[in-house]
Amino acid sequence: MHAITIPEPGGPEALVWNEVPDPVPGEGEVLVEVVASAVNRADILQRQGFYDPPPGASPYPGLECSGRIIDLGPGVSGWAVGDEVCALLAGGGYAEKVVVPAGQLLPVPHGVDLKQAAALPEVVCTVWSNVFMVSHLRPGETLLVHGGSSGIGTMAIQLAKAVGAKVAVTAGSPEKLDRCAELGADVLVNYREQDFVAEVRKATDGVGADVVLDNMGAKYLDRNLQALAVNGRLAIIGMQGGTKGELNIGMLLNKRAAVSATSLRARPLGEKAAIVAAVREHVWPLLASGHVRPIVDREVPMHEAATAHRLVEESGHVGKVLLVKP
């Protein structure tokens, strides 16, 4: 088969479409013929040499895919050759074939195109696990999402609105904020021109956000705490703004707030399977009904992954950039 390899870390040009050995499914695994994958920030970090795959994972980038099952390993039940699926991966999505633990498979939701289903697993599992399973966002509460026009952001807006929450977002342009509004965002903050702490407080009569979903890390740590309501929950899922920050314990105590930080890629298989099962139970019906949908900015041929990485690094996209099989 062919896959995108990274012979040496570097810029987008480091991504090379090479012939590599076919993967073979082991116990509890299936082999999927990939139709599409999607670009995530973690893929860019891996390409740059800052985010190695966990032990035993595929060396190729790609944390999600969609496609068709073409082989079953020993001990797999509930799936059949020919099933159309999408999958959460620890790596290997930028390839013509990938091995997937059966617990990380999802059926393609009713009404969703097979290629576009590749935009779902990573963002839906990230949002559901952090905003709902860990932070317990409830109807009537306010969610603040940083990077509202990103793949994570566009899904977080839709899921939060689906459960009856109010949503505030930050983004860097009026055009991106308009797209967030179309998805249901209630409070629109241009982070280049406005202070999100002040805007969130104003929009909530001084209360603040009950849950903050943050992709920035250190740079926003103090301001996120300022934006939190009493009993608020800060969920950190990225470190685009740095890895080390100072935590104001006094403010945290006064607000009786909680800070969590999670990632998906290196979690044990059982934890991933539990998240995938929860997503299938709670989110898949919303997709089938049309209340939630994948947001895809564009499709790029997989062998041109370098072009897709440049697009994502320039942050000119809204939603996900897909890599489709040539």
N, C-alpha and C positions, 0 to 999 in steps of 0.2 A: 504494500500500500504506500501512499504518499502521506506525509505529515509535515507540518511546520516545525522545523528544528531550530535550535539556538546554538550553533557551533561555538560562538564566543559572545559574551554579554556585550550590549551596546545599544545603539539607536535602532530605529525601526528597520534599518537595512540589515540588522543582525538576524532577522527572521528569514529562514531559507526553506523553500519547499523541496524536500528530499524524499527519496525512496527509502523506506525503513521496513523492518520485519513486521509481519502481521501479528497483532496481539492474539492471545489464546485465553478464553475464559476458564477460570478455575472454579473451585467449589463456591457455589452461591453467586456466581457471576453470569452475566450475559454479554454477548458480543453484539454491538450495535453498528450498523452501517450508517455513518453520519451524513445527514442532509445539510445541517447548518450548525454553527456554533455562534458564540457572541463574544465580544471583547469586553473584558472587565479590567479595572485598574490593577488588580492583582497580576494579570497577564503582563502588563507593562512593567511592573516591578520585577517579575521573573525575567523578562527580557533584559532588563538592566543589570541583573545579577544580584538583586536585593531580596528575592523571595523564592528560595528553593522549594521544589515539591517535597511533600512529606515522604518519609521512607516508604518504599514500595509503590509509590504513585508513578504514573507515566511521566517521563521527562519532558513531554511536549506541553505547551500551554493550552489553556482552554478549560474553564470550570463548569461548562454546561454545554449541552448539545440537544439536538433532536434528530430522529432518524427511525430506522426499522431494525427490529431484532433479527439477526441472521444466524445466531447459534446460542445454545443454552449450555452452561456448565453444569456439572453434577449438583444435585440437590436443589435445583431451581424449580419452583412451582408457581402457578398463577400467571405465568407469561408463556407466550408461544412465538415461534419463528413467524415473522411477518407482522407482528404487532407494531403499531406506530407509537413511539414513545418520545418523551424528553427526559433528561437525566441531569442530576447534580453530580459533578465530577470533582476529583482531587487533581485532575490534570488530564491531558490527552484529547481535548475537544477539537483542537486544530488538526484534524486528521480525517482520513477516509473511513477509519474504523476505530472503535474504542471499546474497551472492556469496562463494564459498569457493575458494581455490586447491586444485586436485585432490589435491595432495600432503598436504593437511590433512584429507582425508576418511577416515572409517572406516565399515565396514559395521556396522549394529546387531548386537551379539553375539547369538548364538543363545540364546534363553530370556530375553532382556531386553526389557521393554516399550519401545516406541518413545519415549514421553515420558520414561521414566526414563533412557534412554540419554543424554539431555541432561546428566545429572549426571556423565558419565564423562570427556569429553576433556580438560578443563583439569586436573582433579585427577590423572588417571592419567598424563598426559604430565609434569606437574610432579613427581610422586613417582618415576616410573620414571627420568626423566632425572637427577634429583638424588641419589636414594638408590642407584640401581643403575648408571647409566651414568657418573656422576661419582664417587660415593663408594664404589662397588663393595661394597655390603653382601653378605656371604657367609653361608652356612649356619653356625649355631653362634655367630655374632656377636650383639651387642646393639645395637638401635636405640632411641634416645630420641626420641620425637615430642612436641613442644610443641603444645598444642591438639589433643589426641587425639580429641576429639569433633567436630571440624570436618570439612568435606568432605575436605580434604587428609589430616587425621589418620585418619579412618575408612578411607580407602583405603590409607594407609601401613601401618596395623596389618595389614590383610588381606594385602597383598602381601609384607610382611616375614615374616609367619607362613607364607605359601605357600612361601617359599624356605627355611624352616627356621631363621629367626632368632628371637631372644628380643626382646620389645618392652616398653619402658617408656614410659608416657605421663604427661603432665600435663593436668589439667583442673580446672575451678573448682567442681565440686560432686560429691557422692557419686552423684547420679543420672547425671551424665555419665560418671563413672568406671565405673559399672555397665555402661553401654552399651559402653564401650571393652572391658571384660572379656568381654562377650558376643561381641565380634568377635575375641577371642583375646589381648588385651593381658595380659602377665604381671606387670608392675609398675605399680601405680596410685598416682599422686602428686597429692594435692590441693594445688595451688600456693598456695592461700590459707592453708593450715595447715601445710604441710610444706616442707622444703628439698629440692628435687629432686636437688641434688648429693649430699647425704648419703644419700638414699633409693636412688639409682642405685648409689652405691658399695657400700652395704650389700647390695643385691640381686645384685651381681656380685663379691662377696668382695673388694672394694676395687679391682677392676680398672677399672671405669668403662665408659662406652658407647663402642662402636667407631664408631658413626655417630650424629650428632645432626642432626635435621631441625628447623630453627628458623624460626619466623615472627615473632619478636620483634625481632631485630636488636640495636641498641645496648644495651638494658636487660639482656639476658641474655648478652652477649658474654663477659665474664669468667667468669661461672658456668658457661657452656657449656664453656669451656676446662677449668675445674676438673673437670667431669663426664666429660671425654674420657679414654679409655684411651690408653696408649702406642700410637702409630701410628693414632690416631683421626682421624676426618674430620668436620668441622663444615660442614654445608650450610645456608646462610642463604637463605631464600626470601621473607622479609617484613621489614617494619620498623615493626610495630605499637608497638614499644617504643623508637622513635627511630632516627635515621640516623647519628649520630656516637658512637663509643665508643672507649675506649682498649684497644689490643690488647697483651697481655703477651707480648712476643716471647720472653722467657726461658722462660716456661711452654710456649710453642709449640715452642721448640727442644728443651726437655727431654723433651717427649712425642713429638717427631718427628711432630707433627700437621699437618694441612692444613685450611685454611679456604677454602671456595668460596662464591660468591654469584652466583645466576643469576636471570634472569626469562625468561619465554617470549615475551611479547607482541611485543617489538621485534626478535626474532631474525630473521636472513635466512630466506627461504622454504626454502632447501635444508636448513638446520639443523632447522627445524620438521618438514620432511618426513622427515628421518632419525629424529627422535624418534617421530613418528607410526608410521613403519614398524616401529621396534623395539617399540613398544607393541602393534601388531597381531600381531607375531610372538610376543611373550612373555606379554602380559597377556590378549589376547582368548581364548586357549584356557582360561585360568583362569576367565574369565567364563562361557564356554560350558559348562564343567563344573560351575559352581555353587560353586567354591572361593572365588571373589571375587564381590561383588555391589555395585551402586550403593546407597548409603545416602541415602534421601530423607526429609527431615523432613516436608515438606508441599508442596503445589502451590498457587500463587496465580495468578489470571488475569493475563496479561501487562499489560493496561492498568492494573492495580493494583500496578505495580512499586514504588510508594512504600511500600505496606504491606510488601512483601517486604524492602525495604531496611531498614525499621525493625526487622523481626524479626531480621535478620542483625546489625545494629548493637547490638541488645540482647543478642546472644549466647545466646539461649534455645533455639537449635535444635541438633540433632544431625545431622550430614551436610549435605546440600545442600537449599536452598530453590529449587524450580523455578518458572519463569514459563511458564505454558501459554497457548497461543494461544486467544483468546476464540472 
